[in-house]
Each structure stands twice: as C-alpha cells, then as structure tokens.
Amino acid sequence: MQHYDSNDSKFGRNIRKGAPDDFAAFAEFDQKVFAEEGHTLSKKTRELIAIGVAATTQCPHCVEAHSRGAAQAGATEGELSEAIMVAMALRAGGAMTHGWMAMKYFNDENSDKGEDS
C-alpha cells in the first residue's frame, strides 16, 4: 500500500459524514484563511507560510496543496525554496533546543546519583 496518495482526500467524506458540524466549521475556516480577498498578507505570502508549516509538520497533502497554491498565487521557485529553508532552519533549531532539554534531564539524573556530568 502506498503511504501517500493525493487521492486519499476522498476519505474526507468519511470524516465529513462522521462529524458533519466540525467538518463544516473547519472547511469554512480553511476557505477564509486562504481566500483571495480580505487579508493583510497576500495570498502568495500566506501560501508560502503554509509551505513552511507543512514542511515542519510533515503533512504531504498540505505540501501538495500549498505548493500548487503558491504557484497559482505567483510565487517563484526561489521564493518556495526560501520558505522551505526557513522551515528547515526552524526544524533544526527545534532539534537543537530539544537536545538542550535532553542534556538537562540527563545531567539532572546523573546529579541525583552524585555523578559528574
């Protein structure tokens, strides 16, 4: 079985059927966030932000939808690349700061045992 298939979105109808009010609220919210008009940030900027978030949350459907949306909104390959690089930098930063936490807990455990770190 293939892990990611853009046609998997058809299963959204199952979610919509199982939780119709919640699904409708989400769909309305999502449509408003990515509507052409009524925002301070341009559609292109919002799509590029979505690319960065999709890359860090590792949502393949979001990557596909918002890459296409960014292209339709006039983003360049360079702009898409920069959005991806920002996401990469933050993802690496998150790994580093979680590494700090790991060291803190490790040292805390060793200090409880009277060991030097």
Buried (B, 14 or more C-beta within 10 A) or exposed (E): EEEEEEEEEEEEEEEBEEEEEEBEEEEEEEEEEBEEEEEEEEBBBBBBBBBBBBBBEEBEBBBBBBBEBBBEBEBEEEBBEBBBEBBEEBBEEEEEEEEEEEEEEEEEEEEEEEEEE
